[in-house]
Amino acid sequence: MHKFEKIWLSAGTASLAIFLIIIGISAVHGGHTPAASGIETINPEHVRDDARFKEPGLKESADDDYDYDLYFVASAFMYEPGEVEIPSGSTVKIHVTSPDVVHGFQVVGTNINMIAEPGLISTYEMTFDEPGEHLIVCNEYCGVGHTDMTSMINVVAGGADNE
């Protein structure tokens, strides 16, 4: 091996070792730890034992940040509830989970697009200002009945902005 090759190989190896040591030290002592995700978990085998998902649907919220909590259970080729009414102008926090497989939860024509994974509760806050119908579809292939997996959110006049 040529003299210059040895020098460059040694310099490259030394640089790599120094960089790895710096990264290791900063990972442990520099406070570079992942933040808590804030994702809520649930035992997928006991979704129906949880009071929130025992009878999914629209419930008045105890939180001052939004008007309603809307709970959905996405399971083998159906959403429960199949249809829900929301007063227009209401701010709703949507909670979705699944007891079986991964499902998608997309409210067509809005920015609501979540994954319903067993063991996790996905959430999204949305204000429904205009009356109308919003189709919910599963956009994550979940089996042979996937294409029939729909639900509907009906936004009706008479909500917070119409009183």
C-alpha positions in Angstrom: 0.0 0.0 0.0 1.3 3.4 -0.9 2.3 5.9 1.8 -0.5 8.4 0.8 -3.1 5.7 0.8 -2.2 4.8 4.4 -2.4 8.5 5.5 -5.8 9.0 3.9 -7.1 5.7 5.2 -5.9 6.6 8.7 -7.4 10.1 8.5 -10.7 8.8 7.4 -10.9 6.1 10.1 -9.9 8.7 12.8 -12.5 11.1 11.5 -15.2 8.4 11.6 -14.2 7.4 15.1 -14.3 11.0 16.3 -17.7 11.7 14.8 -19.2 8.5 16.3 -17.8 9.5 19.7 -19.3 13.0 19.4 -22.7 11.6 18.4 -22.7 9.1 21.2 -21.8 11.7 23.8 -24.4 14.2 22.5 -27.1 11.5 22.5 -26.5 10.6 26.1 -25.6 14.0 27.6 -26.8 16.6 25.2 -30.5 16.2 26.0 -31.3 14.8 22.6 -34.0 12.4 23.6 -37.2 11.8 21.7 -40.2 13.7 23.1 -43.2 11.9 24.4 -45.5 11.2 21.5 -48.7 12.0 23.3 -50.4 9.0 21.6 -53.0 7.4 23.7 -53.1 3.6 23.9 -55.8 1.1 24.5 -55.8 -2.7 24.8 -57.3 -3.8 21.4 -58.8 -6.9 23.0 -60.8 -4.8 25.4 -61.9 -1.8 23.3 -65.6 -2.5 24.1 -64.8 -2.5 27.8 -63.6 1.1 27.7 -66.5 3.4 28.5 -65.6 5.8 25.7 -65.9 3.1 23.0 -68.7 0.9 24.6 -71.3 3.0 22.8 -69.3 5.1 20.2 -70.8 8.3 18.9 -71.1 12.0 19.7 -70.8 13.1 23.3 -70.6 16.5 24.9 -67.0 17.4 25.8 -65.8 18.2 29.3 -62.9 20.0 27.8 -63.3 23.7 27.1 -61.2 23.6 23.9 -63.9 21.8 21.9 -67.7 21.2 22.0 -68.0 17.5 21.4 -66.0 14.2 21.5 -66.8 11.9 18.6 -65.8 8.2 19.1 -65.5 5.7 16.3 -64.6 2.1 16.3 -63.2 0.8 13.0 -63.6 -2.9 12.7 -64.0 -5.6 10.1 -65.6 -3.7 7.2 -67.6 -1.2 9.3 -67.4 1.9 11.3 -69.4 2.3 14.4 -71.5 4.5 14.5 -72.6 4.2 10.9 -73.9 7.7 10.8 -73.7 10.7 13.2 -75.2 14.2 13.4 -73.1 17.2 14.4 -74.5 20.7 14.9 -72.9 23.2 12.5 -70.3 25.5 14.0 -69.2 22.8 16.5 -65.6 22.0 17.2 -65.3 18.2 17.5 -62.4 16.0 18.7 -62.6 12.8 16.8 -61.2 9.6 18.5 -60.7 6.5 16.4 -59.4 3.0 17.3 -59.6 -0.5 16.0 -59.9 -3.8 17.8 -58.8 -6.0 14.8 -56.5 -4.8 12.0 -55.2 -1.5 10.6 -57.9 0.7 9.0 -57.9 4.1 7.4 -60.2 6.9 8.5 -60.6 9.6 5.9 -63.4 12.2 5.9 -63.8 13.0 2.2 -63.4 16.7 1.4 -61.6 17.6 4.7 -58.1 17.3 6.1 -59.2 14.5 8.4 -57.1 11.5 7.5 -56.0 9.1 10.2 -54.9 5.5 10.7 -56.9 3.4 13.1 -54.4 0.9 14.6 -55.1 -1.8 17.1 -53.8 -0.6 20.5 -53.7 3.2 19.6 -56.3 5.9 19.7 -55.9 8.4 16.8 -57.4 11.9 17.4 -58.2 15.0 15.2 -59.9 18.3 16.1 -62.1 19.9 13.5 -64.7 22.6 13.3 -67.6 21.8 11.1 -68.9 25.2 10.0 -71.1 24.4 7.0 -74.1 22.1 7.0 -73.8 19.1 4.8 -72.8 15.4 4.5 -69.3 14.2 4.9 -68.5 10.6 3.7 -66.0 8.6 5.8 -64.1 6.0 4.0 -61.4 3.4 4.9 -58.3 4.3 2.8 -56.1 1.5 4.1 -56.8 -2.0 2.6 -58.2 -4.2 5.4 -59.6 -7.2 3.7 -62.3 -8.3 1.2 -65.0 -6.0 2.5 -62.8 -2.9 2.5 -64.7 -1.1 -0.3 -67.9 -1.3 1.7 -66.4 0.3 4.8 -68.1 3.7 5.0 -69.8 6.0 7.5 -71.4 9.4 7.3 -71.1 12.7 9.3 -74.1 14.9 8.8 -73.6 18.5 9.8 -76.9 20.0 10.6 -77.9 23.7 11.0 -78.6 24.9 14.5 -75.2 24.6 16.1 -73.1 27.1 18.0 -73.0 29.7 15.1 -76.8 29.6 14.6 -78.1 30.0 18.1 
